[in-house]
């Protein structure tokens, strides 16, 4: 897993210089930088749920995650993470095709 950059919070309280809030948001973003993509999504969803109404928008501002990503995390948590793999980050078939597979398909397309 590559090292993530630490997000800088863009919420109005941090912009106004509220030191205690800044410290909390810096710590949250530091922790988020060490997690994989699904763990970030779940942590953001949990924090948004704690805040209640408007929490998703607020956590999006703090973490830099897209609102839809946080909503997806909330749905996954609500379902008890039943469809999420435990031994891998992405579901089977997710991500890019292997380079060998791409080059093989390209050669076949050129022959036609």
C-alpha positions in Angstrom: 0.0 0.0 0.0 1.4 3.4 -1.0 1.6 6.2 1.4 -1.2 8.7 1.1 -0.9 12.4 1.4 -2.4 13.9 4.5 -5.5 16.0 3.6 -5.7 19.5 4.8 -9.2 20.3 6.3 -11.2 22.9 4.5 -14.0 23.3 7.0 -14.9 26.9 8.1 -13.8 26.2 11.8 -10.3 25.2 10.7 -10.2 28.2 8.3 -11.1 30.5 11.2 -8.2 29.1 13.3 -10.1 27.1 16.0 -7.1 25.2 17.4 -8.9 22.4 19.1 -11.0 21.6 16.0 -7.9 21.8 13.8 -6.1 19.3 16.0 -9.0 16.9 15.9 -9.3 17.2 12.1 -5.5 16.8 11.6 -5.5 13.6 13.7 -8.5 12.3 11.8 -6.7 13.0 8.5 -3.5 11.5 9.7 -5.3 8.3 10.6 -7.1 8.3 7.3 -3.8 8.6 5.4 -2.7 5.3 6.9 -5.8 3.3 6.0 -6.7 1.6 2.7 -9.6 2.9 0.6 -12.4 0.8 2.1 -11.2 1.5 5.7 -11.2 5.3 4.9 -14.7 5.0 3.5 -15.9 3.2 6.6 -14.2 5.5 9.1 -15.6 8.6 7.3 -19.1 7.0 7.3 -18.9 6.3 11.0 -17.8 9.8 11.8 -20.6 11.2 9.6 -23.2 9.1 11.4 -21.9 10.4 14.7 -22.6 14.0 13.6 -26.1 13.3 12.4 -27.8 15.6 9.9 -25.2 17.3 7.7 -22.5 14.9 8.9 -21.7 13.5 5.4 -21.1 17.0 4.0 -19.1 18.0 7.0 -16.8 14.9 6.9 -16.4 15.4 3.2 -15.0 18.9 3.9 -12.7 17.6 6.6 -11.4 14.5 4.9 -11.6 15.5 1.2 -13.5 12.3 0.4 -16.4 12.6 -2.0 -19.9 12.7 -0.5 -20.9 9.6 -2.6 -17.9 7.7 -1.2 -19.0 8.4 2.4 -22.6 7.5 1.5 -21.4 4.2 0.1 -19.5 3.6 3.3 -22.7 4.2 5.3 -24.6 1.7 3.2 -21.9 -0.9 3.6 -21.9 -0.3 7.4 -25.7 -0.5 7.6 -25.5 -3.9 5.8 -22.9 -5.1 8.3 -20.2 -5.3 5.7 -21.6 -8.7 4.6 -20.6 -8.3 0.9 -17.1 -6.9 1.6 -14.2 -9.3 1.3 -12.0 -9.8 4.3 -8.9 -11.0 2.6 -8.6 -8.3 0.0 -9.5 -4.6 -0.6 -11.4 -4.8 -3.8 -14.1 -7.2 -4.9 -13.0 -9.9 -7.3 -12.8 -8.4 -10.8 -12.2 -4.9 -9.6 -9.3 -2.7 -10.6 -7.3 -2.6 -13.8 -6.7 -5.5 -16.1 -3.2 -7.0 -15.9 -0.7 -5.6 -18.4 -0.3 -9.0 -20.1 -4.0 -9.3 -20.7 -4.2 -5.7 -22.1 -1.3 -6.4 -24.6 -2.8 -9.7 -25.6 -6.2 -8.0 -26.4 -4.4 -5.2 -28.3 -2.6 -7.7 -30.5 -5.8 -9.6 -31.3 -7.5 -6.3 -32.2 -4.7 -5.4 -34.6 -5.0 -8.7 -36.4 -8.6 -8.0 -37.2 
